[in-house]
Amino acid sequence: MDNQIQIENYKIQKPEEWAGNIGDQEIIERIKDSEFARKQIDEGRDYCYFLDKKYYTSNKENGEYACMAYTLNEPGNLERASVSDVVVEENEVYQIHRISVLRDGVLIDKIPDTKIKVLDSENQSSGGVLSSNKKINITIKDLRLYDVLILEDSRVKVFTDRDFLRKEFSKYVWVSPDNYWAYGSFRFTFINEREQTIAYKKTFFRDEQGNVLEPEINYLKKGDRFVFEEQNYINPVDAGREIFPYIDFATESTWKDLSNYIVPIYDEIFSKSSLQEFAPHLVEKLDAIADQDEKLQFAIEYVQNHIYYIFNADEMNGHKPQEPSITYENKQGDCKAKSVLLKVILDYIGVEASVVLVNFHTDYYIKYYLPSLLSFNHVVVKINYKGEEYFVDATIRDEFGLIENRGFMYFMHYLEVKKDQELQVRKAFKFPYYCVDEKVDFTTQGNIGNLKLVTTYKGNRANAMRRYFKSTNKREIIDSWNSFLFYSLNYSGDRNGTDVRNIFKDAAIDVISDNKKLNEVKIQYTAVVENPYYTDPQKNRFLMYFDRNVVKASARDFMHKDLPFWHNFDSEKYEINLYTDQKIDTEEKYTVQESTINNPYFDYKSRKKITKNGASVYIEHNPLVNLEIPQDEFERFRTDHHTVADSNFGLGVDVIEPGLMNRLKFSFKKKFK
């Protein structure tokens, strides 16, 4: 085969002793067509005759082994099998034990037909993502439709000193396989060769009726094995509405023990040197700021914007942070380094702060996982200031504002780096400001409408809007607003397919103010609209403005048996004014309709002011966010959002056309409505 010189990233060899050994004859005997196999193949489903997976862990290394035989009955599957990539970490070796096909009853060795290339897997290095991972590209020539492909391989990761955490603690999550595949035989084995006991927790397994079973916890001593085995198996999970069953394996511990393990590591770093010693120029700048609020803002933004964020994937596998003096001198560091430096600065200015461990990606599952430091993949800073609790991500750029005006970070679970800590759950949050505060004026005279929107964005919205305007072409921004207004004014109902640039003439948009302390960005949009009325098929004219952003489709459409709804909507305030030189129906049901919703998770109010030539609506939406809505309370939450969507998210007025016949028609319509 090509690449006869084997290098450190992969080897062609027999399996490790813990993985066992399987002979050619046993392989052939296990690839037998059965009634179950024929049924799956006849239905066009890819079929795996057997899959044996093993996970091995010791205090020196981790290993994963797999041996499988599956059909290549679909062209897409044949393509994926012919060329594949395996990514290995630093000091991890990919071991190839067998690549074969069963063709017309004959087992053929395909290793001579295999070409292997080793590539750097560092395509994001320009963005500060550093990784010594390698990508192993495997090309197998002369695979044919209806072959049965047999793959047997392992990945073995030997721990270095940098992996001190993995030497001490183990964590592995087995997730049930994708429900697309059918398996004649499926077996997973976990092998514990560590000195410490490993706990395992089975979660989201179901009974025959599909009801979730209570989690089950058991333990593995050194030398013990856990085996999960199924025959003629198709994962029955409803993937759109159910969580796949999984088994969490972790070194037996408690959150309190883990916090006490990690605290000395951080304390050692904090005690290395003082801010005055390694950053005298920064100290001068801090001392020159008299106002404590502004000093705190300066400290946060200094670390966020002046210290370059480097994500070192290998370093993140451990929890030993870089010394703050090195971070300051080099002006770069990962999330741990930046968070530690920020805490040292905050300590100097007398602001209470601590480092906390989080995992935004698996935040929902942490409450179900067994306690483990390896459940976390990010570090942020918790700040207590003037009786309030704030969380700051030191790796984010272009965030602004005094601390009460900064963007809100959504997550629920965290472990604070302090003694004797348990896993903590953040409190729910209510915005002290409106994230969006918008005033709409649409004035029509004759057949011309003048449209003006003035919108104030705050918090996360302000930060996002700054980035958007900085990185996006002005013409593209105007087109985006035009497209939004095309639907808000219901022009999609009577002139669909029309170029929006021909509807909104002389459209202009500008940032008219940007207050970095209040973290407020104010934007103004103006346009002239010819033929400003929406006209229905009966030639009735309407002025309409319904902001569909107010309607929370994700809440109305949410359907999941296991996941509760995560509530993270922004607070919003709108004033919409529609004026015309025509007479309007001041008693029309939807024109005068108002709403008041007092839900435990959001307050919503719309109030109207009607005149003979126009109307105004004032809308306020104040949510309680950063929480999961319990399933037994969700239907009320959904129903209240349906109420918002029932013409309570904007304003429409009916024009009474001039002339005796039109007035008679209007009176007749009102009488028999």
N, C-alpha and C positions, 0 to 999 in steps of 0.2 A: 504494500500500500504506500501512498504518498506520506511524507512526513515521518520517515522511519526514525529520525532522531527525536526521541521523546523528551519533552521539557517538563519543568516542574509543575505546570498548571494542569497537565493531564497525564495519565498513564494507562497502558493497556496491560491488565494483570488479572489474576484470579481475585475473587472477593476476599475481604477480610474474614477472619475466623468467626466473628460475631454474626456475619451475614449469612453464613452457611454456604453450601455448594449444591448446585443442581445440575444433573447430567443431561446430555442430549436426549437420551431415550425417555427420561422423565418429562422433558419438555414436550416431546412428540405425543406422549400419552396424555398429557394434560390438555392438548389442543384437540378436543373431540367435539364434533357437532352433536348437539342435543336438541330436544324439541324446543327448549327455551332459546338456544342459540339460533336455530332455524327461524323461529318466529321473529326475533329481533332483526336478523339479516333480511328477511322477506319484507319487513316494514321499512327497510332502508336505514335503520339505526346502525351506527358504528358499534361494533361488538368487541369487547375485551374478554378473551377466553379466561385469562387469570391476571391478577395484579397482586404481587406480594411486595409490601412496603415495610421497611424496618427503620427505626430510628434508634441510634445508639448514643449514649452519653456517658462520659467519664469526667474526672477532674483534669484530664489532659487533652481530650478531644471530643468532638461531636461527629457523628456520621449518619448519613442517610443512604439507604439501599433500596433499589427498586428492580423488580424483574416482572416483565409483562409481555403478553402476546395479544396483539389486536389486529383486526381486519383492516385492509386497505381497499375497501369496496367503493369508496367515494373518491372522485378525482381530487377534491379539496384536501382530503385526508392524506392522499398519496403525496401531494405537493408539500404539505407540512412535514411529513415523515422524511422526505428526501432531503430537505434542508432545515436544520434546526440550530438554535443557539442555546448555550448553557453559560450562565454568568457565575463565576466563582469569586469569592472574597480573597483578600490577602491571606496567604498561607493556607488556602483551601485547594485541595487537589480533586480533580474530576477523574474517576477511575472507570474505564470502560472494560466490562467483563465479557460481554457478548453482544454482537449485532448479527442477527441471522434472519432468514425468512424460511417459512415452510411453504414450498411451492410444489403442488401436485404430489403431496405426501413426502417430499424429500426436504430435509433440513440443509440449507445452504448457508455457509459462513460468508457474511458480507463485509467483514473487517477488511479484506483485501480490496474491496470496492469503496472504501470509505476514505474521504479526504478531510483532514482536520486542520483548521487554521486558528491561531490564537491572536486575538485582537485586543487592543485597549478598550475598556468600557468606560470611557471618560468623555462622553459627548457634551457634558455640561460644564466643563472646566472654566470656560470663559465667564460663567455666571457664579463662580466661587464654589462650585461643587467639586470637591477633590475626592478621588477614589482610586485605589490601586486594584479595583476589580478588573478581572479579565473576562473577555467574551470568547468562548470556545465555539467556533462555527463548525458544524458537522454536516458534510454533504455525502449522501449515500447514492451511488449511481446504480442504474438498472433495477430500481424497484418497479413492480408491475401491479396493475390493478388485480385485486383478488389474492395478492400475496397475504400471508399472515406474518407480520413483523414481530420479531422477538428482540427486545432490548433488555439488557441487564447491566446496571451501572451503579456507582456509588459516588458520593461526595464526602470527603473527609476533611475536617477543619481541625488542625492541631493548634492549640492555644499558645499565644506568645505572652510575654509579660504585659503587653498592652491590653490583653483580654483578661485582666485580673478578675473582672466581674463574672465573666463566663466560666472561669475556673471555679469560682465560689458558688455560682448559682446557675441553675438550668431552667430554661423555659422553652416549651414547644407547644404549638397549637395544631392539633390534627382536625381538619375540617372534612366533613363527608364529601364524597366526590360529586362532580357536576352531574346533574340528573339527565344530561343528554346521553351519557354512556350507559350501556348495559354490561354487566360483568357476570361471567360464569362463576368465577371464584374471586372473592375480594378478601384480602387479609392484611391487617396492619399490626405490627409488633413494636412495642416500645421496650427497650432494654436499658435498665439502670445499672451502671457499673460505677456509680459515684459512691463516695463514702457516706454522703448525706441521703436521707430519705426523700423521695420525690412523691408529692401528692398529685393525684389526677382527679379531674372534675368533669363529669359528663353533663353537658348542658344543651338544652333545646332538643333533646330526644323526645320522641312521641310514642303514645300508645297506638293500638290498632285503629282507634277512632280519630287519630290525628291530634289529640290533646297533648300539650307539653307536659312532660313528666317533671317531677321535682329533681333538681340537680343531685347528683350522686358523687360523693367524694370517697376515694380509697387511697391506699398508700403502697409504694414500692420501696422495699429495702434494697441494699446493694445485692446484685445478682438476680433480682426479681424481673419478671417479664409480664407485660400486659398485652393481651391479644384480642383484637376485634376482628370477627370473621363473619362473612355473609356468603351464601350461595345463591346463584340465579338472582342477582341483585340489581335493582334499579332504584336509585334514590327517590323516594316518594315525595320529597319536599316540593311544595308549591313555591317556586323560587321567587315569584313576584310578591307573595304575601306572607312568606314564612322565612325564618332564619334557619340556615343550614345547621344541623346538629354538629357540635364540635366537642373535642376533649382537650382540656387545658392541662398540661403537665408543667409543674413548677416545683423547685426545691421547697420543701416544707418550711414555712416561715410565717411570721405575722407582720403586719404593717409596722407595728411598733418596733419589732426587732430590725426591720429593714431600715427604718428611719435612723435608728441608733447606729446602724452599720455605716450609713452614708455620711452622717454628721461629721465624724472626725476627719474624713477625707476633705470636706469643704473647709472645716475649721483650720486645718493645716495650711491650706491655700490662703485663707483670709489673714493668717498670722504672719505671712512671709515678710511683708513690708507695708508701710503706711502710704497713703496718697501723697502726703507732703514730701515724702522721700523720692518717689518715682515720678510724680507729676506736678512739680512746683508751678509750672506755667498755668496748668489747669486750675490749681488751687487759687492762683492770683485772680483768674477770671471769675471763679465762683465767689471769692471774697468781695469782688467789686460789685456784685449784684445784691442790692439791699433787700429787695422784696423776696420773701421766701417762696411764694408761688412761682415767680419768674425764675428763681434759682433752681427749683425742682424741674421746671420745663426745660431749662438749659441743660441740666444734667441728663435727662432722658434723651433729648434730641442730640446731644453730643455723642453719646454711645451709639444711638441708632444711625446717625448720619456720618460720623467721622471715623468710626471703627468699622472697617470692611468686614462683611460677613463671609466667613469661609466655612462651608459645611464639609467637614472631613468625615466621610462615612466610617472610616476605620476607628477614628477617635471616638465617634458617637457610640461605639459598641461598649465603651467603658464609661465611667462616670467621674473620672478624675479630671477636673478642669485645669486649664492653663492659668498660670499665675497672672494676676492683674497687671503687674509691672511689665510683663512680656507683652500682654495684649495691648497695653498703652504704648509701649515702645514700637511695636511692629504695626500698630494701627490695624490689626486684624485678629479674628478669632471666631470660633463657632458659638453656638447658642450658650453653652456653659460659660465660655470665656467672657462673652459680652455681658451676660447676666451677672457674673461675679464682679466684673469691673463696675457695672452700674450700682450694685449693692455697696461696694466700697466707697463710691462717690456719695451715695445717699447717706451712708453712715457718717461721712465727714460733714455733710450739711445738716445732720440731725433729723433725718427723715427715716422712720421705722420701715425696714424692708427685709424681705427674706427671699431666698431662691426656692422655687417650687418646680416639681417634675410633673409633666403633663404628656398626654398623647392625644392630639386632636383627632387623628385618623381613627383610632379605636376607642374614643372616649366613651361611647355608649356601653361597650363591653367590659370596661374596667371594673364595674361593680359586680360583674359575674366572674371575672378572672380570679384565680388564686393570687394571693399577694406575691408580687415579684417586682424588683427594680427593673427587670428587662421588659416590663410592660410599657415603660415610658420611652419616648423618643425625642422629647423636646424639653427645654428649660426656659422658664419665664420668671419675672420678678413680681412678687406680691408687695404692694405698698399700702401701708396704713397711714392716712393723712386726714387730719381734721375730722376724725370720727368715721371716715368712709374707707372702704376697701377697694383697691384698684389693682388690676393686673396689667403689666406692660411687657410686650414682646420686644426685647432689645435688638432683635434681628431685622425688624421692619424698618423700612426707610420712608421718608416723606410723610411722616405723621406730625401733626402740629397741635398746639393748644395747651393752655393750662390744664392740669391733670383732670379736672372735672369736665372739660370740653373735648377730651381726646376720644378717639374711637373706642368702641366697646369690643372686647375680645370674647367670642362665644366658646365656652367649654364648661364641663360640669365637674369633673373629678381631678384632684391633684393631691400630691404628697409633698408636704412642706419639709424643707431641709432644716429640721429642728429636732430636739430630743423628744422621744416618746410620742411620736405623731401617729395618728391613724389616717387612713384615706379620708380626705375631706370632700364635701359636696358644696359647691358654691351656692350662694343664695340667689333667688330669682331677682331680676333687675327691672326697674322702671326708669325710662329715660327722663332726666331732669330738663331736657330740651326737646324740641321737635327736630328730627333728623331731616325732614323735608317740610318746608313752610312755603307754600306757593299761592300767588294771587294771579288769577286769570281775568283779563278784561277783554270781552269781545263785543265791539260796538259796530252796529250796521246802520248804514244810511243809504237809502235807495238800494242799489244792487252791489254795494261795496262794503266789505267788512274790514275793520282794523283790529288785529289781534295782538295782544301784548301779554306776555307771561313774565313775571318776576319771581324767581325761585331762590330761596335761601337754603343751602345745604349745610348740615352740621355733623360733627363727629366723623364716623366712617364714611358717610356720604360726601362730606367735604373733602376728605383725603382722596377718595376715589375720583371725585369730579376734577380736582387739581391734576391728577395723573392723566385723566382722560383728555382734558384740554391741552395738556403738555405734549401728549403723544399722538394726537389725532388731527388730521387735516380739517380745517375749518369747514370746508364744503361738505365733508363727510358728517361732521357734527350737525350742520344745518339739515342735511338730508335725514338724519336720525330723528331730529325734532319734528320735521315735516311729516315723516312717516307715522310717528306717534299721534300727531294732531289729525292726520287723515282719518284715523279710527276714532279718536276722541270726539271729533265733530260729526261723526257718522257719515262722512263723505264716501266711505267704503260701501255704503248702502245705495247710493244713487250715481256714483261716477267711478266705480271700480275699474281699474285698468288705466286710469288717467295718470300721467306723470305728475308726481306731487310738486315738482318744481313749477309746473304750469298752473297749479292751484294756489300755492303760497308764493305770491310775488314779492320781490324786494325783501325776502327773508333775511334776517340778520340776527346774530347771537353773539353776546359778549359777556365776559366776566366783568361786572361793574364794581365789585369790591371783594377783597380777600383779607380777612382779619385772622392773623395767625395765632393770636392769643385766644380769641373766642372760638377759633377753628370754624369759621363761617365763610362760605363762598357764596356770593350772590351773583346770579346769572339773569340776564334779560334777553328775551326773544321777542322780535316783532316781525309782523308780516301783513301784507294786504291781500285780502281774499275777494276775488270777483265771484259773484253768484254765491254768497255766503250761506244760503239756506239749504238744508237738506230737504228734498222734495220727494214725497212718497208716490207710489203709482197712481193715486187718486188726485195728484197735483196739490196736495196739502203741503204747506211749508212749515218748517220747524227750525228753531235755533237749538242746537244740542251741544253739550259738552259733558262727556262721561269719561272719567279717567280710570281706565281699566287696571292701572297699577294699584288702585285702592282695593280692587276685588282680589282676594287671596285664593287663587285657583288651587294652589297646593293644599290648602286647608279643606276646600270643598271636595277635592278629588281624592284625598288621602284614603288608602285602603291597605291596611296591614294587620295581620293577626297578632304579631309578636312585638313589632316596634311601636312604641308610643310616638305621638306626633311631637317633633322638636319645634318649640315655639321661638322664633327668632325674627319676627317682623319689626320693622322700624316704626317709630312714632311719626305721625303725619298730621299736617294741618293744611287745609285748602280753603281758599275763598274764590268762588267762581261767579263772575258777574256777566250776564248776557243782556245787552241793551239793543233795542230796535226802534225805528221810527214808525213801525207798524203796531196796530192794536193787537194785544194777545189775550188768550183765554186765561183769565186770572183765577179760574176755579177748576182748571183741569186737574184730575186726580194726581197724576205723577208730578205735575209742576209744584203743587202745594204740599206733596207728601214729605213728612219729616220722620226721623227715626231716633230712638234712644235705646242703646243696648248696654246693659250692665252685666257683662259676663265676668266670671272670676278671673279670666285671663286677658280680657281687653274691654275697655270702655270705648263706645263709638257713639258719636252724636252728629246729626245733620240738622241744621236749622235753615229756614227759608225766609226771604223777604221779597214780596211780590209787589210790583207796581203795574200800571196799565200798559207800560211799554217795555217791561223788562223784569228780571228777577235775579236774585242772588242766593247762593247756598254757601253755608259755612260748615265745613266738615272737620271733625277732630277724631283722631284714632290714637288711643293711648294703651299700648299693650304691656303686659307683664311678661318678660322674655327670659331667655336662658333657662328654660325648664322643659320637662317632658309633661305633656298633658295626659293624665291617667285615662285609660281606655274607657272607663265607666263614665267619664265626664266629657268625652270627646264629641259625642253626637250633639250635645247641646252647643258645644263650640262650633261644630260644623253648621248646625241650623242657624246660628246667629250670623255666620258668614254668608249663608244663603240670603238672609235678610238684607245684609249690606248689598248683595248683588241684585236685589230686587228693586232696581232704580234708585237706590240710596247712595250711589257713588258719583253723583254728578247732578246735572240739571238739564231740563228740556222745556221749551216754551212753544205753544202752538200759535201760529199767526192766524188772526181773523181777517180773511181777505176783504178788501173794500167792495162796496156795491150791495144793493138791496138783496139780490138773489143769494149772495154769499152769506149775508147776515141771517136770512131766512133759513138757509141750509144749516148754519151754525146753531141757530135756535132749535131747529128740528132735531139736530144731532144731540143736543144737550137734553132735550125733553125725553128722548127715547133711549138714552145711553144706559 
